[in-house]
């Protein structure tokens, strides 16, 4: 009996020694035959263990044939590989012999390099992988597959299109059969899979990308990318047909990735989180297709429960303003990136709601004339809130340089606003119809400096600072209320003859606008824009005014009234002396009221000014220290003695108040504010004694 056992052991040992070389030669021949000579396989070591059903291969080399003709019209990828070890354990030999579904405990590939030189396009008539198994095998069920420390590369040998320094991959319960292909909970026959890659480098669409690490697990349904870098090979300083991007992304995390949904190419992700992304982008010269159309060939349905960005920076290059936005914090809820999501009335840019907070925003406006800076912003679509803090708009050149650049007089404006807040903004109307609809706009502490230079010709084009411009906006506008409190406006103007600058300030301004709209249903003659304003001129002279402006009136008709409190008319010297060479020596205003009507042709109305002790002096640039010459002295005496009404009303007992006539023609090249100033000047001059025609001519002078 012992001899028989010994004989069997010797037979098994002999068979094993003969089996390994035979199996190695058979595998090498099978690869050459099945690939029709396209591949050459060399196995350095092969060891089998029939008792445990284990096969171990070492120093495996796979090389493609060099003949180019062999690789034409073939579904096989062209690749070469060097693998340190392949270990297949737990093979069900009895099932293999019976032609049943063959169980395999594990397949582990350790170490090595794989270079894919060419990957053919998938053929529409290609058979599924499970139908390509040998006929005698009814299927394979592999419990565990792993790649450990494998390097991958794709592309030409000199510089691969993509490469991965290290791949570690695992897959559990792979059912390579008809049932596995039909199982909707599996992806590529696999029940669960995951892995980690490091050192990914590649080129896609003229962009070079690097990924430090990437991890994915189908069980936790999470994908994490660390240290992502993207660089356009064409640079981002100029625009092209497609978008050009440079990006640094420390971390990107996606959760809720279902294998079943990946199989159907319909994804419903729980979250997409980006941490501290830095993006510089040159937008394309032609508008790109909507996001859902660009994604449709790859993911026809993509829903994101939450999208979050923290600490981001965006720099738009390739366009002259080159805006930069820092410290971006963004959240979007219930995003649906499909055609239905783009059209849904309840969605705003595909999402149910957006929340955005940013740090500093920098941009050039009407480049290169103005620089815009905003310290922080906030946007909440659920409540319709828009808030901007510490806004600064400042020119990049002097008033004269700006006028010289434009070739005509141009307002030189500096704006500072601690806060601007819009409440009840309709983001859905804005995103879908470009409409600007809001309940209110509030500004507090606004400071505006306006400088002009009369030494240059007037702008030959019609002014845009008119009520007609609001009516002609290409978008629907409807803001129910605009409020300005604690405002400050300072204006300066260089006289065309004197070359000197006169200035005047308006302090503690309060302005209220109601019914700011170009909607014909809301803007009528009976329901016009109503404006009320009050404040202090030169911080000493109180004034208030109200206006009724039907924006859609084709004639530009509007009306207003106002009043001035007690004050000294000498406060006007800061503007009249340098620019008009006229000084008010004295004059105390008790009260003044104005009423006017304006249109596209003129302004007309009345001014009732009660004042006393009015004295004026004409000045000359060629005069002495007091700017007086013999001619101006004689002119001043004549002006005060003959023309000027020094008191209004004059004397005692029954002298009536002299009402001034406001009459001035409108020049459509100047703003509506200039028209109102013209009316005040003509009414004031006429009320103090200047003839109507003289007052009108002086008011219309530039």
ABEGO torsion letter per residue (X at the ends): XAAAAAAAAAAAAAAAAAAAAAAAAAAAAAAAAAAGGABBBBBABBBBBAAAGBBBBBGBBBBBBABAAAABGBABBBBBBBBABBBBBGBBAAAAAAGBBBBBABBBBBEEBBBBABBBBBBAABBBAAAABBAABAEBBBABBBBBGBBBBBEBAABBABBBABBBBBBBGBBBBAAAAABAABBGGBABBBEBBBGBBBBBGGBBBBBABBBBBAAAGBBBBBGBBBBBAAEAABBBABBBBBBBBABBBBBGBBAAAAAAGBBBBABBBBBGBBBBBBBBABBBBBAAAAAAAABABBBBABBBBBGBBBBBBGBAAGBBBBGBBBBBBGBBBBAAAAABAABBGGBABBBBBBBBBBBBBGOAABBBBBABBBBBAAAGBBBBBGBBBBBABBAAAAAAAAGBBBBBBBBBBABBBBBGBBAAAAAAAGBBBBABBBBBGBBBBBBBBAABBBBABBBABBAAAAAABABBBBBABBBBBGBBBBBBBBBAAAGBBBBBBBBGBBBBBBGBBABAAABBAABBBBBBBBEBBGGABBBBBBBBBBAABAAGBBBBBBBBBBBBAAAAAAAAAAAAGBBBABEBBABBBBBBBBBAABBBEBBBBBBBGBBBBBBBAABBAAGBBAAAAAAAAAAAAAABBABOBBEBGGBBBBBBBBBBBBBAABBAAAAAAAAAAAAAAAAAGBBAAAAAAAAABX
